[in-house]
Amino acid sequence: MKKLFLLAAFYCLHVTTHAQSASSREINFSGKTVESADHLTNVSNLHAKGIIHARALRDFRSSYPGVQDETWTVLPNKEISCQFRRPGIETRLYYGKHGRRRFSISRYGADNLSKDISEQVHNGYNGYHISNVNEIRVTGFPASYILNLEVLDHIKVVRVVGDEMEELQEIEKP
């Protein structure tokens, strides 16, 4: 299971790298018009034009009501990525070719971390403070949290999945 989460993290980095390529199309839903490298179209016509699968749009709208200004990217392998920000949280969702959510990655600070996870980490790493959180949710598996813990001259990277906690890396600050 640990290998699956590492694989998902590496896949995220790989997909993010490809999302920046010239062959991808970014679509921003800031209003009624969608801007694409190829054309302008109305949001209601996205499914008809075959740009974004309707299942992905429904999933996004039901899971994150009220979010606006999200950016959709069609990746070279025809999978879809959606990125948006809420106060203090940056989230990227990844959908398969047929609009099913595969996984999501959210980045935020300690203020947005659940109290249970925060207490679990502070009990194991007393004296460290949480500086950054990456929450990885793979469909069908429990959430995985990759946390940066800092103390004066050290940073520890820790993974938390359920009740398990594992130190991945220790870095000395320059």
mmCIF file of the C-alpha atoms, coordinates in Angstrom:
data_MODEL
# 
_entry.id   MODEL 
# 
loop_
_atom_site.group_PDB 
_atom_site.id 
_atom_site.type_symbol 
_atom_site.label_atom_id 
_atom_site.label_alt_id 
_atom_site.label_comp_id 
_atom_site.label_asym_id 
_atom_site.label_entity_id 
_atom_site.label_seq_id 
_atom_site.pdbx_PDB_ins_code 
_atom_site.Cartn_x 
_atom_site.Cartn_y 
_atom_site.Cartn_z 
_atom_site.occupancy 
_atom_site.B_iso_or_equiv 
_atom_site.pdbx_formal_charge 
_atom_site.auth_seq_id 
_atom_site.auth_comp_id 
_atom_site.auth_asym_id 
_atom_site.auth_atom_id 
_atom_site.pdbx_PDB_model_num 
ATOM 1   C CA . MET A 1 1   ? 0.000   0.000  0.000   1.00 0.00 ? 1   MET A CA 1 
ATOM 2   C CA . LYS A 1 2   ? 2.912   2.332  0.740   1.00 0.00 ? 2   LYS A CA 1 
ATOM 3   C CA . LYS A 1 3   ? 4.254   1.668  -2.730  1.00 0.00 ? 3   LYS A CA 1 
ATOM 4   C CA . LEU A 1 4   ? 0.870   2.601  -4.190  1.00 0.00 ? 4   LEU A CA 1 
ATOM 5   C CA . PHE A 1 5   ? 0.943   6.006  -2.514  1.00 0.00 ? 5   PHE A CA 1 
ATOM 6   C CA . LEU A 1 6   ? 4.509   6.651  -3.617  1.00 0.00 ? 6   LEU A CA 1 
ATOM 7   C CA . LEU A 1 7   ? 3.551   5.606  -7.125  1.00 0.00 ? 7   LEU A CA 1 
ATOM 8   C CA . ALA A 1 8   ? 0.598   8.017  -7.011  1.00 0.00 ? 8   ALA A CA 1 
ATOM 9   C CA . ALA A 1 9   ? 2.875   10.847 -5.864  1.00 0.00 ? 9   ALA A CA 1 
ATOM 10  C CA . PHE A 1 10  ? 5.371   10.181 -8.652  1.00 0.00 ? 10  PHE A CA 1 
ATOM 11  C CA . TYR A 1 11  ? 2.526   9.918  -11.154 1.00 0.00 ? 11  TYR A CA 1 
ATOM 12  C CA . CYS A 1 12  ? 1.282   13.325 -9.952  1.00 0.00 ? 12  CYS A CA 1 
ATOM 13  C CA . LEU A 1 13  ? 4.671   14.856 -10.582 1.00 0.00 ? 13  LEU A CA 1 
ATOM 14  C CA . HIS A 1 14  ? 4.853   13.203 -14.011 1.00 0.00 ? 14  HIS A CA 1 
ATOM 15  C CA . VAL A 1 15  ? 1.354   14.352 -14.979 1.00 0.00 ? 15  VAL A CA 1 
ATOM 16  C CA . THR A 1 16  ? 2.021   17.875 -13.689 1.00 0.00 ? 16  THR A CA 1 
ATOM 17  C CA . THR A 1 17  ? 5.154   18.059 -15.825 1.00 0.00 ? 17  THR A CA 1 
ATOM 18  C CA . HIS A 1 18  ? 3.225   16.977 -18.908 1.00 0.00 ? 18  HIS A CA 1 
ATOM 19  C CA . ALA A 1 19  ? 0.394   19.379 -18.071 1.00 0.00 ? 19  ALA A CA 1 
ATOM 20  C CA . GLN A 1 20  ? 2.769   22.248 -18.784 1.00 0.00 ? 20  GLN A CA 1 
ATOM 21  C CA . SER A 1 21  ? 3.601   21.012 -22.282 1.00 0.00 ? 21  SER A CA 1 
ATOM 22  C CA . ALA A 1 22  ? 2.540   22.908 -25.394 1.00 0.00 ? 22  ALA A CA 1 
ATOM 23  C CA . SER A 1 23  ? 0.140   20.176 -26.465 1.00 0.00 ? 23  SER A CA 1 
ATOM 24  C CA . SER A 1 24  ? -2.120  20.592 -23.433 1.00 0.00 ? 24  SER A CA 1 
ATOM 25  C CA . ARG A 1 25  ? -5.117  22.901 -23.417 1.00 0.00 ? 25  ARG A CA 1 
ATOM 26  C CA . GLU A 1 26  ? -5.941  25.026 -20.366 1.00 0.00 ? 26  GLU A CA 1 
ATOM 27  C CA . ILE A 1 27  ? -9.512  26.061 -19.832 1.00 0.00 ? 27  ILE A CA 1 
ATOM 28  C CA . ASN A 1 28  ? -10.438 28.649 -17.198 1.00 0.00 ? 28  ASN A CA 1 
ATOM 29  C CA . PHE A 1 29  ? -14.043 28.902 -15.996 1.00 0.00 ? 29  PHE A CA 1 
ATOM 30  C CA . SER A 1 30  ? -13.923 32.457 -14.715 1.00 0.00 ? 30  SER A CA 1 
ATOM 31  C CA . GLY A 1 31  ? -17.185 33.351 -16.458 1.00 0.00 ? 31  GLY A CA 1 
ATOM 32  C CA . LYS A 1 32  ? -19.425 32.125 -19.258 1.00 0.00 ? 32  LYS A CA 1 
ATOM 33  C CA . THR A 1 33  ? -16.588 31.850 -21.761 1.00 0.00 ? 33  THR A CA 1 
ATOM 34  C CA . VAL A 1 34  ? -13.910 29.193 -21.811 1.00 0.00 ? 34  VAL A CA 1 
ATOM 35  C CA . GLU A 1 35  ? -10.529 30.061 -23.267 1.00 0.00 ? 35  GLU A CA 1 
ATOM 36  C CA . SER A 1 36  ? -8.677  27.286 -25.038 1.00 0.00 ? 36  SER A CA 1 
ATOM 37  C CA . ALA A 1 37  ? -5.651  27.237 -27.284 1.00 0.00 ? 37  ALA A CA 1 
ATOM 38  C CA . ASP A 1 38  ? -7.940  26.142 -30.112 1.00 0.00 ? 38  ASP A CA 1 
ATOM 39  C CA . HIS A 1 39  ? -11.174 28.097 -29.723 1.00 0.00 ? 39  HIS A CA 1 
ATOM 40  C CA . LEU A 1 40  ? -13.664 29.953 -27.514 1.00 0.00 ? 40  LEU A CA 1 
ATOM 41  C CA . THR A 1 41  ? -16.797 28.137 -26.446 1.00 0.00 ? 41  THR A CA 1 
ATOM 42  C CA . ASN A 1 42  ? -19.621 28.370 -23.925 1.00 0.00 ? 42  ASN A CA 1 
ATOM 43  C CA . VAL A 1 43  ? -19.332 26.363 -20.681 1.00 0.00 ? 43  VAL A CA 1 
ATOM 44  C CA . SER A 1 44  ? -22.577 24.527 -21.455 1.00 0.00 ? 44  SER A CA 1 
ATOM 45  C CA . ASN A 1 45  ? -21.054 23.209 -24.693 1.00 0.00 ? 45  ASN A CA 1 
ATOM 46  C CA . LEU A 1 46  ? -17.960 21.620 -23.120 1.00 0.00 ? 46  LEU A CA 1 
ATOM 47  C CA . HIS A 1 47  ? -19.387 18.122 -23.119 1.00 0.00 ? 47  HIS A CA 1 
ATOM 48  C CA . ALA A 1 48  ? -20.821 18.499 -26.627 1.00 0.00 ? 48  ALA A CA 1 
ATOM 49  C CA . LYS A 1 49  ? -17.422 19.599 -27.944 1.00 0.00 ? 49  LYS A CA 1 
ATOM 50  C CA . GLY A 1 50  ? -15.759 16.614 -26.280 1.00 0.00 ? 50  GLY A CA 1 
ATOM 51  C CA . ILE A 1 51  ? -13.328 18.767 -24.283 1.00 0.00 ? 51  ILE A CA 1 
ATOM 52  C CA . ILE A 1 52  ? -14.286 17.585 -20.806 1.00 0.00 ? 52  ILE A CA 1 
ATOM 53  C CA . HIS A 1 53  ? -16.328 14.537 -19.872 1.00 0.00 ? 53  HIS A CA 1 
ATOM 54  C CA . ALA A 1 54  ? -19.681 15.397 -18.253 1.00 0.00 ? 54  ALA A CA 1 
ATOM 55  C CA . ARG A 1 55  ? -19.005 12.927 -15.415 1.00 0.00 ? 55  ARG A CA 1 
ATOM 56  C CA . ALA A 1 56  ? -15.907 14.923 -14.381 1.00 0.00 ? 56  ALA A CA 1 
ATOM 57  C CA . LEU A 1 57  ? -17.861 18.195 -14.402 1.00 0.00 ? 57  LEU A CA 1 
ATOM 58  C CA . ARG A 1 58  ? -20.695 16.667 -12.319 1.00 0.00 ? 58  ARG A CA 1 
ATOM 59  C CA . ASP A 1 59  ? -18.225 15.193 -9.834  1.00 0.00 ? 59  ASP A CA 1 
ATOM 60  C CA . PHE A 1 60  ? -16.396 18.497 -9.486  1.00 0.00 ? 60  PHE A CA 1 
ATOM 61  C CA . ARG A 1 61  ? -19.561 20.605 -9.080  1.00 0.00 ? 61  ARG A CA 1 
ATOM 62  C CA . SER A 1 62  ? -21.065 18.223 -6.482  1.00 0.00 ? 62  SER A CA 1 
ATOM 63  C CA . SER A 1 63  ? -17.821 17.791 -4.512  1.00 0.00 ? 63  SER A CA 1 
ATOM 64  C CA . TYR A 1 64  ? -16.785 21.465 -4.536  1.00 0.00 ? 64  TYR A CA 1 
ATOM 65  C CA . PRO A 1 65  ? -19.910 23.643 -4.774  1.00 0.00 ? 65  PRO A CA 1 
ATOM 66  C CA . GLY A 1 66  ? -19.285 27.346 -5.117  1.00 0.00 ? 66  GLY A CA 1 
ATOM 67  C CA . VAL A 1 67  ? -15.733 27.032 -6.435  1.00 0.00 ? 67  VAL A CA 1 
ATOM 68  C CA . GLN A 1 68  ? -15.109 29.376 -9.330  1.00 0.00 ? 68  GLN A CA 1 
ATOM 69  C CA . ASP A 1 69  ? -12.074 30.233 -11.441 1.00 0.00 ? 69  ASP A CA 1 
ATOM 70  C CA . GLU A 1 70  ? -10.895 26.639 -11.642 1.00 0.00 ? 70  GLU A CA 1 
ATOM 71  C CA . THR A 1 71  ? -8.502  25.737 -14.442 1.00 0.00 ? 71  THR A CA 1 
ATOM 72  C CA . TRP A 1 72  ? -9.011  22.543 -16.427 1.00 0.00 ? 72  TRP A CA 1 
ATOM 73  C CA . THR A 1 73  ? -6.168  21.005 -18.408 1.00 0.00 ? 73  THR A CA 1 
ATOM 74  C CA . VAL A 1 74  ? -6.538  18.264 -20.994 1.00 0.00 ? 74  VAL A CA 1 
ATOM 75  C CA . LEU A 1 75  ? -3.365  16.223 -20.778 1.00 0.00 ? 75  LEU A CA 1 
ATOM 76  C CA . PRO A 1 76  ? -1.637  14.598 -23.773 1.00 0.00 ? 76  PRO A CA 1 
ATOM 77  C CA . ASN A 1 77  ? -2.948  11.171 -22.706 1.00 0.00 ? 77  ASN A CA 1 
ATOM 78  C CA . LYS A 1 78  ? -6.547  12.568 -22.789 1.00 0.00 ? 78  LYS A CA 1 
ATOM 79  C CA . GLU A 1 79  ? -6.862  12.541 -19.007 1.00 0.00 ? 79  GLU A CA 1 
ATOM 80  C CA . ILE A 1 80  ? -8.099  15.699 -17.315 1.00 0.00 ? 80  ILE A CA 1 
ATOM 81  C CA . SER A 1 81  ? -6.690  17.801 -14.505 1.00 0.00 ? 81  SER A CA 1 
ATOM 82  C CA . CYS A 1 82  ? -8.565  20.485 -12.589 1.00 0.00 ? 82  CYS A CA 1 
ATOM 83  C CA . GLN A 1 83  ? -6.801  22.995 -10.346 1.00 0.00 ? 83  GLN A CA 1 
ATOM 84  C CA . PHE A 1 84  ? -8.390  25.537 -8.031  1.00 0.00 ? 84  PHE A CA 1 
ATOM 85  C CA . ARG A 1 85  ? -7.718  27.495 -4.870  1.00 0.00 ? 85  ARG A CA 1 
ATOM 86  C CA . ARG A 1 86  ? -9.718  28.156 -1.770  1.00 0.00 ? 86  ARG A CA 1 
ATOM 87  C CA . PRO A 1 87  ? -8.433  30.285 1.093   1.00 0.00 ? 87  PRO A CA 1 
ATOM 88  C CA . GLY A 1 88  ? -5.301  28.540 2.338   1.00 0.00 ? 88  GLY A CA 1 
ATOM 89  C CA . ILE A 1 89  ? -5.774  25.417 0.173   1.00 0.00 ? 89  ILE A CA 1 
ATOM 90  C CA . GLU A 1 90  ? -4.610  24.599 -3.348  1.00 0.00 ? 90  GLU A CA 1 
ATOM 91  C CA . THR A 1 91  ? -6.185  21.493 -4.873  1.00 0.00 ? 91  THR A CA 1 
ATOM 92  C CA . ARG A 1 92  ? -5.556  19.554 -8.056  1.00 0.00 ? 92  ARG A CA 1 
ATOM 93  C CA . LEU A 1 93  ? -7.918  16.783 -9.165  1.00 0.00 ? 93  LEU A CA 1 
ATOM 94  C CA . TYR A 1 94  ? -7.104  14.168 -11.787 1.00 0.00 ? 94  TYR A CA 1 
ATOM 95  C CA . TYR A 1 95  ? -9.779  12.445 -13.853 1.00 0.00 ? 95  TYR A CA 1 
ATOM 96  C CA . GLY A 1 96  ? -9.421  9.510  -16.230 1.00 0.00 ? 96  GLY A CA 1 
ATOM 97  C CA . LYS A 1 97  ? -10.416 9.596  -19.898 1.00 0.00 ? 97  LYS A CA 1 
ATOM 98  C CA . HIS A 1 98  ? -14.002 8.709  -19.043 1.00 0.00 ? 98  HIS A CA 1 
ATOM 99  C CA . GLY A 1 99  ? -14.414 11.342 -16.319 1.00 0.00 ? 99  GLY A CA 1 
ATOM 100 C CA . ARG A 1 100 ? -13.868 9.178  -13.253 1.00 0.00 ? 100 ARG A CA 1 
ATOM 101 C CA . ARG A 1 101 ? -11.814 10.767 -10.493 1.00 0.00 ? 101 ARG A CA 1 
ATOM 102 C CA . ARG A 1 102 ? -8.515  8.959  -10.036 1.00 0.00 ? 102 ARG A CA 1 
ATOM 103 C CA . PHE A 1 103 ? -6.889  10.982 -7.279  1.00 0.00 ? 103 PHE A CA 1 
ATOM 104 C CA . SER A 1 104 ? -6.493  14.441 -5.790  1.00 0.00 ? 104 SER A CA 1 
ATOM 105 C CA . ILE A 1 105 ? -3.696  16.384 -4.156  1.00 0.00 ? 105 ILE A CA 1 
ATOM 106 C CA . SER A 1 106 ? -4.329  19.269 -1.784  1.00 0.00 ? 106 SER A CA 1 
ATOM 107 C CA . ARG A 1 107 ? -1.619  21.514 -0.351  1.00 0.00 ? 107 ARG A CA 1 
ATOM 108 C CA . TYR A 1 108 ? -2.125  23.589 2.753   1.00 0.00 ? 108 TYR A CA 1 
ATOM 109 C CA . GLY A 1 109 ? -0.695  24.687 6.067   1.00 0.00 ? 109 GLY A CA 1 
ATOM 110 C CA . ALA A 1 110 ? -1.170  23.247 9.545   1.00 0.00 ? 110 ALA A CA 1 
ATOM 111 C CA . ASP A 1 111 ? -4.237  25.432 10.157  1.00 0.00 ? 111 ASP A CA 1 
ATOM 112 C CA . ASN A 1 112 ? -6.303  23.358 7.709   1.00 0.00 ? 112 ASN A CA 1 
ATOM 113 C CA . LEU A 1 113 ? -5.110  19.939 8.903   1.00 0.00 ? 113 LEU A CA 1 
ATOM 114 C CA . SER A 1 114 ? -7.617  17.838 10.842  1.00 0.00 ? 114 SER A CA 1 
ATOM 115 C CA . LYS A 1 115 ? -7.160  17.879 14.599  1.00 0.00 ? 115 LYS A CA 1 
ATOM 116 C CA . ASP A 1 116 ? -6.792  14.072 14.778  1.00 0.00 ? 116 ASP A CA 1 
ATOM 117 C CA . ILE A 1 117 ? -3.861  13.987 12.331  1.00 0.00 ? 117 ILE A CA 1 
ATOM 118 C CA . SER A 1 118 ? -2.273  17.028 13.938  1.00 0.00 ? 118 SER A CA 1 
ATOM 119 C CA . GLU A 1 119 ? -2.409  15.445 17.418  1.00 0.00 ? 119 GLU A CA 1 
ATOM 120 C CA . GLN A 1 120 ? -1.049  12.150 16.090  1.00 0.00 ? 120 GLN A CA 1 
ATOM 121 C CA . VAL A 1 121 ? 1.945   13.921 14.540  1.00 0.00 ? 121 VAL A CA 1 
ATOM 122 C CA . HIS A 1 122 ? 2.619   16.132 17.566  1.00 0.00 ? 122 HIS A CA 1 
ATOM 123 C CA . ASN A 1 123 ? 2.533   13.079 19.856  1.00 0.00 ? 123 ASN A CA 1 
ATOM 124 C CA . GLY A 1 124 ? 5.164   11.352 17.709  1.00 0.00 ? 124 GLY A CA 1 
ATOM 125 C CA . TYR A 1 125 ? 7.289   14.445 16.995  1.00 0.00 ? 125 TYR A CA 1 
ATOM 126 C CA . ASN A 1 126 ? 7.082   16.632 20.070  1.00 0.00 ? 126 ASN A CA 1 
ATOM 127 C CA . GLY A 1 127 ? 8.786   19.984 19.578  1.00 0.00 ? 127 GLY A CA 1 
ATOM 128 C CA . TYR A 1 128 ? 8.332   20.027 15.790  1.00 0.00 ? 128 TYR A CA 1 
ATOM 129 C CA . HIS A 1 129 ? 5.789   22.244 14.073  1.00 0.00 ? 129 HIS A CA 1 
ATOM 130 C CA . ILE A 1 130 ? 3.944   21.382 10.859  1.00 0.00 ? 130 ILE A CA 1 
ATOM 131 C CA . SER A 1 131 ? 4.940   23.777 8.079   1.00 0.00 ? 131 SER A CA 1 
ATOM 132 C CA . ASN A 1 132 ? 3.323   22.165 5.031   1.00 0.00 ? 132 ASN A CA 1 
ATOM 133 C CA . VAL A 1 133 ? 0.793   19.419 4.273   1.00 0.00 ? 133 VAL A CA 1 
ATOM 134 C CA . ASN A 1 134 ? 0.189   17.477 1.056   1.00 0.00 ? 134 ASN A CA 1 
ATOM 135 C CA . GLU A 1 135 ? -3.000  15.441 1.271   1.00 0.00 ? 135 GLU A CA 1 
ATOM 136 C CA . ILE A 1 136 ? -3.224  12.687 -1.338  1.00 0.00 ? 136 ILE A CA 1 
ATOM 137 C CA . ARG A 1 137 ? -6.543  10.942 -1.910  1.00 0.00 ? 137 ARG A CA 1 
ATOM 138 C CA . VAL A 1 138 ? -6.546  7.981  -4.273  1.00 0.00 ? 138 VAL A CA 1 
ATOM 139 C CA . THR A 1 139 ? -9.982  6.614  -5.129  1.00 0.00 ? 139 THR A CA 1 
ATOM 140 C CA . GLY A 1 140 ? -10.641 3.471  -3.089  1.00 0.00 ? 140 GLY A CA 1 
ATOM 141 C CA . PHE A 1 141 ? -7.855  4.022  -0.534  1.00 0.00 ? 141 PHE A CA 1 
ATOM 142 C CA . PRO A 1 142 ? -7.554  5.982  2.727   1.00 0.00 ? 142 PRO A CA 1 
ATOM 143 C CA . ALA A 1 143 ? -6.126  9.495  2.599   1.00 0.00 ? 143 ALA A CA 1 
ATOM 144 C CA . SER A 1 144 ? -2.359  9.841  2.816   1.00 0.00 ? 144 SER A CA 1 
ATOM 145 C CA . TYR A 1 145 ? -0.721  12.920 4.333   1.00 0.00 ? 145 TYR A CA 1 
ATOM 146 C CA . ILE A 1 146 ? 2.842   13.978 3.554   1.00 0.00 ? 146 ILE A CA 1 
ATOM 147 C CA . LEU A 1 147 ? 3.895   16.556 6.148   1.00 0.00 ? 147 LEU A CA 1 
ATOM 148 C CA . ASN A 1 148 ? 6.936   18.772 6.537   1.00 0.00 ? 148 ASN A CA 1 
ATOM 149 C CA . LEU A 1 149 ? 7.846   19.045 10.215  1.00 0.00 ? 149 LEU A CA 1 
ATOM 150 C CA . GLU A 1 150 ? 10.328  21.708 11.256  1.00 0.00 ? 150 GLU A CA 1 
ATOM 151 C CA . VAL A 1 151 ? 12.440  22.478 14.275  1.00 0.00 ? 151 VAL A CA 1 
ATOM 152 C CA . LEU A 1 152 ? 15.313  24.962 14.519  1.00 0.00 ? 152 LEU A CA 1 
ATOM 153 C CA . ASP A 1 153 ? 17.772  23.310 12.125  1.00 0.00 ? 153 ASP A CA 1 
ATOM 154 C CA . HIS A 1 154 ? 15.931  20.215 10.857  1.00 0.00 ? 154 HIS A CA 1 
ATOM 155 C CA . ILE A 1 155 ? 13.070  19.349 8.556   1.00 0.00 ? 155 ILE A CA 1 
ATOM 156 C CA . LYS A 1 156 ? 11.477  15.921 8.665   1.00 0.00 ? 156 LYS A CA 1 
ATOM 157 C CA . VAL A 1 157 ? 9.188   14.643 5.936   1.00 0.00 ? 157 VAL A CA 1 
ATOM 158 C CA . VAL A 1 158 ? 6.606   12.301 7.424   1.00 0.00 ? 158 VAL A CA 1 
ATOM 159 C CA . ARG A 1 159 ? 3.822   10.238 5.848   1.00 0.00 ? 159 ARG A CA 1 
ATOM 160 C CA . VAL A 1 160 ? 0.645   9.510  7.800   1.00 0.00 ? 160 VAL A CA 1 
ATOM 161 C CA . VAL A 1 161 ? -1.891  6.933  6.601   1.00 0.00 ? 161 VAL A CA 1 
ATOM 162 C CA . GLY A 1 162 ? -4.570  6.049  9.122   1.00 0.00 ? 162 GLY A CA 1 
ATOM 163 C CA . ASP A 1 163 ? -2.794  5.159  12.382  1.00 0.00 ? 163 ASP A CA 1 
ATOM 164 C CA . GLU A 1 164 ? 0.550   4.514  10.674  1.00 0.00 ? 164 GLU A CA 1 
ATOM 165 C CA . MET A 1 165 ? 3.245   7.157  10.632  1.00 0.00 ? 165 MET A CA 1 
ATOM 166 C CA . GLU A 1 166 ? 6.530   6.828  8.759   1.00 0.00 ? 166 GLU A CA 1 
ATOM 167 C CA . GLU A 1 167 ? 9.483   9.189  8.506   1.00 0.00 ? 167 GLU A CA 1 
ATOM 168 C CA . LEU A 1 168 ? 10.466  9.478  4.847   1.00 0.00 ? 168 LEU A CA 1 
ATOM 169 C CA . GLN A 1 169 ? 13.352  11.945 4.992   1.00 0.00 ? 169 GLN A CA 1 
ATOM 170 C CA . GLU A 1 170 ? 15.348  14.147 7.333   1.00 0.00 ? 170 GLU A CA 1 
ATOM 171 C CA . ILE A 1 171 ? 16.925  17.337 6.014   1.00 0.00 ? 171 ILE A CA 1 
ATOM 172 C CA . GLU A 1 172 ? 19.310  19.724 7.719   1.00 0.00 ? 172 GLU A CA 1 
ATOM 173 C CA . LYS A 1 173 ? 18.603  23.395 7.113   1.00 0.00 ? 173 LYS A CA 1 
ATOM 174 C CA . PRO A 1 174 ? 21.517  25.351 5.632   1.00 0.00 ? 174 PRO A CA 1 
# 
